[in-house]
Amino acid sequence: MEAELKALEEKINQFVQVCHQLRADNHQLRQQLATSIGENKQLETKIESAKKRLEALLKHIPEYEK
């Protein structure tokens, strides 16, 4: 009986360690996701700006017709 309790205690400790690790990993992944979302928004803004500049330049080319 004592051995079974020790084994159960060890399994519970391992479970708790895994939960703590998963919580830390989840927190890190949420931070990475937030960073990636911010970077994507910045890139979308830059792409839109470049697109508008290119369209403006194309309008100055005589043979360019829409």
ABEGO torsion letter per residue (X at the ends): XAAAAAAAAAAAAAAAAAAAAAAAAAAAAAAAAAAAAAAAAAAAAAAAAAAAAAAAAAAABAABBX
